[in-house]
Amino acid sequence: MSREVGRRLVTSGLMVAVLAPCAACAAPRAEAWTRWDAADESAPASIDHSAWDGFLSRYMLAGEDGINRVAYHRVLPADREALSLYVARLCGLPVTAYARAEQLPFWINLYNALTLRTVLEHYPVASILDINISPGVFGRGPWGKKLVHIEGEEVSLDDIEHRILRPLWRDPRIHYALNCASLGCPNLQPGAFTRATTPGVLDAAARAYANHPRGAHVVDGRLQVSSIYVWYKADFGGTDAGVIDHLKHYAAPALARALAPLTHISGDDYDWSLNDAKLL
């Protein structure tokens, strides 16, 4: 989930309101990069994500507060190298020659692995927003920088999210799969996405986030949601009512009862603090 699109940011661990104009608060549009439309549905091949599984099993920690964090400070040089080799191997694959169901976990895992690799390259930082490598005067964070080459194309994190995953799959659950190394973001999953597991993991991730206070909560009849549902409202039905219907679909009984009479969102926020296990 990208850069300074929210109405709240984290600077030095503190929440501060953004004073930028409204246009700066808009999320990037989902505009398809048709270069990646191709797929071979007859292809039986699968992509090995075991290296990513291994990295996550060693360094992803589930917090008692329901937020998964990464032990960046403990990552060994050998595992940094293994992570880079995994990213390089993915980028060397002819992804458009795979079936669509194999491409989806490819792009999700690549996005999350690239994000962690980028944080590790600049660690320690208080927030991913402090990794100011995006091009342009107003660029903030790492999302706009071309980080890898795939099938001869330079690709950024923004490209993966807003030009490939969102427009080509048109599935709001994509937002629960991508992790931006921040406490406000849906959890980094404890294992790699695969063709077999992706549908179930997407549903489970949606339920987990929608029912966590950082996803949605109702106090005194007022609905407070993650800014993700505001930035990307178009992906969740396009209106407050659409967001609420989406939340109802995944809500546990207590949240569903609280949402039942509501018709609009009262407020939103997002915590850009790094999902750093060292701070637990």
C-alpha positions in Angstrom: 0.0 0.0 0.0 1.7 3.1 -1.2 3.4 6.1 0.1 2.0 9.4 1.4 -1.5 8.6 0.2 -3.0 8.6 3.6 -4.3 11.3 5.8 -2.0 10.2 8.6 1.7 9.3 8.5 4.3 8.2 11.0 7.3 10.4 11.6 9.8 9.2 14.2 7.2 6.8 15.5 4.5 9.4 16.0 1.3 9.9 14.2 1.1 13.2 12.5 -1.6 14.7 10.2 -0.7 15.3 6.6 -1.0 18.9 5.5 -0.7 18.1 1.8 -3.4 19.1 -0.7 -6.2 16.6 -1.3 -4.7 15.5 -4.5 -1.7 14.1 -2.6 -4.1 11.9 -0.6 -5.4 10.0 -3.6 -4.2 6.5 -4.1 -2.6 5.5 -7.5 -5.2 4.4 -10.0 -5.3 0.8 -11.1 -4.2 1.1 -14.7 -3.3 -2.2 -16.4 0.1 -2.7 -17.9 -1.1 -4.9 -20.7 2.4 -6.2 -21.2 1.5 -8.7 -18.5 -1.8 -9.9 -19.8 -0.3 -13.0 -21.3 -0.6 -16.4 -19.7 -0.5 -20.0 -20.7 -3.3 -21.9 -19.0 -2.1 -25.2 -20.3 1.3 -24.8 -18.5 1.6 -27.4 -15.8 4.8 -25.9 -14.2 4.8 -24.5 -10.7 7.1 -22.0 -9.1 9.2 -23.0 -6.1 8.8 -20.5 -3.2 10.5 -22.6 -0.5 13.2 -20.1 0.0 10.7 -17.4 0.9 8.9 -19.9 3.2 12.2 -20.6 5.0 13.0 -16.9 5.4 9.5 -16.2 6.9 9.7 -19.2 9.2 13.0 -17.8 10.7 12.2 -14.1 10.9 8.4 -13.5 10.9 7.0 -13.3 14.5 3.3 -13.2 15.4 2.6 -10.7 18.1 0.1 -11.1 20.9 -1.6 -8.0 19.5 -2.5 -9.8 16.3 0.2 -8.0 14.2 3.0 -10.0 12.5 6.4 -8.4 12.7 9.8 -9.1 11.2 13.0 -9.5 13.2 15.0 -7.3 10.8 17.8 -6.9 13.4 18.4 -10.7 13.5 18.6 -11.4 9.8 21.9 -13.1 9.1 24.1 -12.1 6.1 23.5 -15.6 4.6 19.8 -15.2 4.8 20.0 -11.7 3.2 21.9 -13.3 0.4 19.3 -16.1 0.2 16.5 -13.6 0.0 18.3 -11.7 -2.8 18.9 -14.9 -4.7 15.2 -15.8 -4.4 14.2 -12.4 -5.8 16.7 -12.8 -8.6 15.4 -16.3 -9.4 11.8 -15.1 -9.6 12.9 -12.2 -11.8 14.6 -14.6 -14.2 11.5 -16.6 -14.8 9.3 -16.1 -17.9 6.2 -15.3 -15.8 3.9 -14.8 -18.7 4.5 -18.4 -19.8 2.8 -19.7 -16.6 -0.9 -20.2 -15.8 -2.8 -17.3 -14.3 -3.2 -19.2 -11.0 0.6 -19.5 -10.8 1.2 -15.9 -11.7 -0.8 -14.5 -8.8 1.3 -15.9 -6.0 4.4 -15.1 -8.1 3.6 -11.4 -8.0 2.4 -11.3 -4.4 5.5 -13.1 -3.1 7.8 -11.0 -5.2 6.2 -7.8 -3.9 6.6 -8.9 -0.3 10.1 -10.2 -0.7 11.2 -7.1 -2.5 9.7 -5.0 0.3 11.6 -6.8 3.0 14.8 -6.8 0.9 14.5 -3.0 0.5 13.9 -2.5 4.3 16.9 -4.6 5.1 19.1 -2.6 2.7 18.2 0.6 4.7 17.7 -0.8 8.2 17.4 0.6 10.8 14.5 3.0 9.9 11.5 4.0 11.9 9.2 3.7 8.9 9.4 2.6 5.3 8.4 6.1 4.4 12.0 7.1 5.4 13.4 5.1 2.6 13.3 8.0 0.1 14.4 6.3 -3.1 11.4 7.0 -5.3 12.0 9.4 -8.2 10.5 12.8 -8.4 10.3 15.8 -6.2 7.3 14.6 -4.3 8.3 10.9 -4.3 8.5 9.3 -0.8 9.2 5.8 0.2 10.6 3.1 -2.1 7.5 2.3 -4.2 8.2 4.3 -7.3 11.8 3.1 -7.9 12.4 0.5 -10.5 13.9 -2.3 -8.4 14.1 -5.3 -10.7 14.1 -6.4 -14.4 11.5 -9.0 -15.5 11.2 -10.2 -19.0 13.3 -7.2 -20.1 11.1 -4.7 -18.3 12.0 -2.5 -15.4 9.5 -3.1 -12.6 8.8 -1.2 -9.3 6.6 -2.0 -6.4 4.0 0.4 -7.6 4.0 -1.4 -11.0 3.3 -4.7 -9.3 0.5 -3.4 -7.2 -1.2 -0.8 -9.3 -0.4 -1.8 -12.9 -0.4 -5.6 -12.5 -2.2 -7.1 -9.5 -5.0 -4.6 -8.9 -6.1 -4.0 -12.6 -5.5 -7.5 -13.9 -7.1 -9.5 -11.1 -9.6 -7.0 -9.8 -9.9 -8.7 -6.5 -10.0 -6.5 -3.4 -8.4 -9.3 -1.4 -5.2 -8.4 -3.1 -4.9 -5.6 -0.5 -4.8 -8.2 2.3 -1.9 -10.0 0.6 0.5 -7.2 0.1 2.5 -6.0 3.0 4.2 -2.6 3.2 6.3 -3.3 6.3 4.0 -1.1 8.5 2.0 -1.8 11.6 -1.2 -0.5 9.9 -0.9 -2.9 7.0 -2.5 -6.3 6.7 -0.2 -8.9 8.1 2.8 -10.4 6.3 1.7 -14.0 6.0 3.8 -16.7 7.8 4.3 -18.6 4.6 4.6 -18.1 0.8 1.5 -17.9 -1.4 1.2 -20.8 -3.8 -1.3 -21.8 -6.4 -2.9 -24.2 -4.0 -3.1 -22.0 -0.9 -3.7 -18.6 -2.3 -7.6 -18.6 -2.4 -7.9 -19.8 1.2 -5.1 -17.5 2.5 -6.7 -14.5 0.8 -10.0 -15.2 2.6 -8.3 -15.8 5.9 -6.3 -12.6 5.6 -9.4 -10.6 4.8 -11.2 -12.0 7.9 -8.2 -11.4 10.1 -7.7 -7.7 9.0 -11.4 -6.8 8.9 -11.9 -8.0 12.5 -8.7 -6.5 13.9 -9.1 -3.0 15.4 -6.7 -1.6 12.8 -9.0 -2.8 10.1 -12.3 -1.7 11.4 -14.0 -1.0 14.7 -17.2 0.7 15.9 -17.3 2.9 18.9 -20.5 4.7 20.0 -22.0 4.0 16.6 -19.1 5.5 14.7 -17.2 3.4 12.2 -13.4 3.9 12.2 -11.6 2.0 9.4 -8.1 1.5 8.1 -7.2 4.2 5.6 -6.8 1.4 3.0 -10.5 1.3 2.7 -10.6 5.0 2.0 -7.5 5.2 -0.3 -8.7 2.3 -2.3 -12.5 2.8 -1.9 -12.9 2.1 -5.7 -11.7 -1.5 -5.1 -14.2 -2.0 -2.3 -17.4 -1.0 -4.1 -16.7 2.7 -4.6 -18.8 4.1 -1.7 -18.9 4.0 2.1 -21.8 1.5 1.7 -19.6 -0.7 -0.5 -16.8 -0.7 2.0 -19.3 -1.6 4.8 -20.8 -4.4 2.7 -17.3 -5.8 2.1 -16.6 -5.7 5.8 -19.9 -7.4 6.6 -18.9 -10.2 4.3 -15.8 -11.0 6.5 -17.0 -9.7 9.9 -17.2 -12.0 12.9 -20.6 -11.8 14.7 -19.7 -8.9 17.1 -18.5 -6.7 14.3 -21.4 -7.7 12.0 -23.9 -6.6 14.7 -22.1 -3.3 15.1 -22.0 -2.7 11.3 -25.6 -3.6 10.7 -27.2 -0.2 11.2 -24.3 1.9 9.7 -24.3 3.6 6.3 -21.1 5.6 6.3 -17.5 5.7 7.5 -16.8 8.2 10.3 -13.0 8.2 10.2 -9.9 6.4 9.1 -6.2 6.1 10.2 -3.1 4.2 9.5 0.1 3.5 11.4 3.2 3.7 9.2 5.6 2.6 12.0 7.9 -0.2 10.8 6.7 -3.7 11.6 9.9 -4.3 13.6 10.0 -7.1 16.1 12.8 -5.4 17.8 10.4 -2.9 19.3 8.2 -5.6 20.9 
